[in-house]
Amino acid sequence: MKNSTCYVFSDNVQYRFKTDDEEEKAVIPDASINCRIKSRRGNTFIDAPRFVMEVISPTTENYDRGEKMELYRQQEIEE
């Protein structure tokens, strides 16, 4: 990440996306890398990150592997 325009964020930022059916969703990944800092408004990004990481736990596994993963796929997040 050194000498890059990309930044690593912990779980203190959220991303707002439109789903395929035009519904707006907000998610907070456990970690993310974003290179489009101009799309940031406070702690919210309105553009997809390059990378997201989710820490799977018994209480979040269904949501992380289901709805969140599908939303990340729709947004064509690289990693």
GIZI-V238963 format. One record per pair of residues at least 6 apart in sequence whose ideal C-beta (glycine too) atoms are under 8 Angstrom apart, sorted by sequence separation. I is the first residue (numbers start at 0). GAP is how many residues later the second one is. D is the distance in Angstrom with one decimal. If there is no record, write none. Layout:
i:I gap:GAP d:D
i:I gap:GAP d:D
This chain:
i:0 gap:6 d:7.4
i:17 gap:6 d:5.7
i:18 gap:6 d:5.8
i:33 gap:6 d:7.6
i:38 gap:6 d:5.3
i:53 gap:6 d:7.6
i:0 gap:7 d:6.3
i:16 gap:7 d:7.3
i:17 gap:7 d:7.7
i:38 gap:7 d:5.1
i:15 gap:8 d:6.2
i:16 gap:8 d:5.5
i:38 gap:8 d:3.6
i:55 gap:8 d:5.7
i:15 gap:9 d:7.3
i:16 gap:9 d:7.8
i:35 gap:9 d:7.5
i:55 gap:9 d:7.2
i:15 gap:10 d:5.0
i:16 gap:10 d:7.3
i:53 gap:10 d:4.5
i:14 gap:11 d:6.9
i:33 gap:11 d:6.1
i:35 gap:11 d:4.9
i:13 gap:12 d:5.1
i:14 gap:12 d:5.6
i:13 gap:13 d:6.6
i:14 gap:13 d:7.7
i:33 gap:13 d:7.6
i:13 gap:14 d:4.7
i:14 gap:14 d:7.2
i:53 gap:14 d:6.7
i:12 gap:15 d:7.1
i:33 gap:15 d:4.2
i:34 gap:15 d:5.8
i:32 gap:16 d:5.9
i:33 gap:16 d:6.6
i:10 gap:17 d:5.7
i:14 gap:17 d:7.4
i:31 gap:17 d:4.2
i:32 gap:17 d:5.1
i:10 gap:18 d:6.9
i:25 gap:18 d:7.6
i:32 gap:18 d:4.0
i:10 gap:19 d:5.1
i:12 gap:19 d:6.8
i:31 gap:19 d:6.2
i:9 gap:20 d:7.5
i:10 gap:20 d:7.0
i:28 gap:20 d:7.4
i:31 gap:20 d:5.0
i:51 gap:20 d:5.9
i:9 gap:21 d:5.8
i:12 gap:21 d:7.9
i:30 gap:21 d:7.3
i:31 gap:21 d:7.2
i:8 gap:22 d:6.9
i:30 gap:22 d:4.2
i:7 gap:23 d:6.8
i:8 gap:23 d:5.0
i:28 gap:23 d:4.1
i:29 gap:23 d:5.5
i:7 gap:24 d:7.5
i:8 gap:24 d:7.5
i:28 gap:24 d:6.4
i:29 gap:24 d:5.3
i:7 gap:25 d:5.5
i:8 gap:25 d:6.5
i:28 gap:25 d:6.1
i:29 gap:25 d:4.7
i:51 gap:25 d:5.8
i:6 gap:26 d:7.1
i:50 gap:26 d:7.2
i:5 gap:27 d:5.5
i:6 gap:27 d:6.2
i:12 gap:27 d:7.7
i:47 gap:27 d:4.2
i:49 gap:27 d:7.1
i:50 gap:27 d:6.5
i:51 gap:27 d:7.4
i:5 gap:28 d:6.7
i:6 gap:28 d:7.7
i:15 gap:28 d:6.0
i:47 gap:28 d:7.0
i:48 gap:28 d:6.3
i:49 gap:28 d:5.1
i:50 gap:28 d:4.3
i:5 gap:29 d:4.0
i:13 gap:29 d:6.5
i:14 gap:29 d:7.4
i:15 gap:29 d:7.3
i:47 gap:29 d:5.4
i:49 gap:29 d:6.8
i:4 gap:30 d:5.3
i:6 gap:30 d:6.5
i:12 gap:30 d:5.1
i:13 gap:30 d:5.2
i:14 gap:30 d:4.9
i:15 gap:30 d:5.5
i:3 gap:31 d:7.3
i:11 gap:31 d:6.2
i:12 gap:31 d:7.0
i:13 gap:31 d:7.4
i:14 gap:31 d:7.9
i:16 gap:31 d:6.9
i:0 gap:32 d:7.5
i:4 gap:32 d:7.3
i:12 gap:32 d:6.2
i:14 gap:32 d:7.9
i:14 gap:33 d:6.8
i:14 gap:34 d:6.6
i:28 gap:39 d:7.9
i:8 gap:40 d:7.9
i:26 gap:41 d:5.7
i:5 gap:44 d:6.7
i:26 gap:44 d:6.3
i:24 gap:46 d:5.8
i:18 gap:52 d:6.6
i:16 gap:54 d:6.0
i:19 gap:54 d:5.5
i:18 gap:55 d:6.2
i:16 gap:57 d:7.3
i:16 gap:58 d:5.3
